[in-house]
Amino acid sequence: MLDLALRDRAGSASRRCVQNNPNQAGNMSFSRIVYSNNMTPRSKRILGKSTVVTIIAVVATFGLSFTARLGLQMPIDWLSWVECTFIPILIGLPVSAFIFTQGETIQETCDKLEKSYTALREAHDRLTFVTSQRPDDRPSQSR
């Protein structure tokens, strides 16, 4: 029972760390994204995009490999099928998942930066307005 409570506490601490630090989320392993029971919309987007890219890579590899083999009059054997299937999956899926994860992290950071800039701009405008008033127009401050 205590072990279960400790694991739950550690799991919630790591979720809080990922929520508070988007860079940590960018470093999540692909297996953690794929095999988690409760996938976030962000993880689903990344997995979907990575799957589409991987399927395109497999189809392109088959097209290029088989065209080259037929053009060079080489046989298309079982190893050709294995190479054209597994190599794009083993390389394309993790690489595209990493790239899309980084892209999402950068986009989230840009959105936060834009919001911060807007808030800073509004604060600057308010301060400029307050300081531009004449001294007798300013509200009196009681000490």
N, C-alpha and C positions, 0 to 999 in steps of 0.2 A: 504494500500500500504506500509506504514511504517512498519507495523507488518510483512508483507511478507519479506521485506528487512532485518529486524532484524533476522527473523528465518533463512533466507538464510545465513546471516553472521555467525550466531551461528553454523549452520550446517557445513559450510566450515571450521570454526575454529576447530570443533571437528574432522573433517576429517584430517586436518593438524596435530592435536595432535596425532591421531592414526598413521599417516604416519611417524611422527618423532619419535614416541615412540612405538616400537613393543610390549612392555609389555602391553601397553594400549590395543592393538589389542587383546591380549590374554585374556583380561578381558571382551571382548564383550559378551553380553548375547546371548543365542541361538536364542531367538526370533528376535533379531536384525539381526542376520545372515540370518535367514530363510525368514523374511518378508521384507527385503530391496529390493527396486526395481532394483537397479543396483548391482548385486552380483559380487564380484571380483572372479577371478579364484581360489584364496585361499579359499574363502567361499564356492564356488561350490565343491571343493575337499573335504573340511571338511563335508559338507552336504551329499555328495555322500558316503563317507566312513561311516559316522554315520548311514545313511539309510541302507547300506549293513549290518552293524553290528546289527542293530535293527531287520532287517528281519531274520538274523541268530538266534538272541535271541528268537524271536517269534516262529520260527520253532522248536528250541531246547526245548523251554518251553512246546509246544504242545506235542512233542515226550516224554519228561520225565514225564509230568503230566498224559497224557493219558495211558502211559505204566504202571505207578504206580497205577492209578485208576483201570485199567483192571486187573492187578496182584492182587490187594486187593479186587477185585470184588465190586468196588464202582461204582455208576452210573455216567455217564458223562452227566451233565445237562448244562443248559444255563450259569450258573455261572462259570463253568469250562472254557467254551469258552471265556467268558468275562475276566476272570483272565489271561488266557494264551495269550490273545491278548493285553489288555491294560496295564498290569503291566510291561511287557518288553518294551513297547513303552514309557510309562511314566518315566521309570527309564533308559532304555538303550539309548534312543535318546539324552537326555541332557548330560548324563555322557560321552558317547562316543564323542559327539561334544566338550565337554570341554577337554577331553584327547587329541583328535586330534588337537584342537586349541593350546594346550600347546606344543604338539609335533612339530607343524609347527613353533611356536615361538622359540623353542629351536634350531631347525634346522637353521632358519634364523640367529639367534644369533651366532651359530657355524660358519656359512658361513662368516659372517662379521668378526668374530674373526680370521678366517683363512686368510682372505684378509688383515687384519691389520697386522698379523704376517708376511705375505709375504712382505708387504711394509716395515715393520720395519727391516726385514732381509736384504732387498735390500739396505736400507739406511745405515745399519751397515756395509755391505760389501763395499759400496762406501766410507764411512768414514775410514774404515780400510785401503783401498787402498790409499786414500789421505794422511793419517798420516804415512803410511809406506814408502812413498817416501823420498829420501834424501832432506835436506834443499835446496841444490843448484838445485835440479830437480823440485822444486815447482815453479809454476808460480809466477812472481813478482807481488806484490800488490802495487799500487800507493796510496799515502796518500794525 
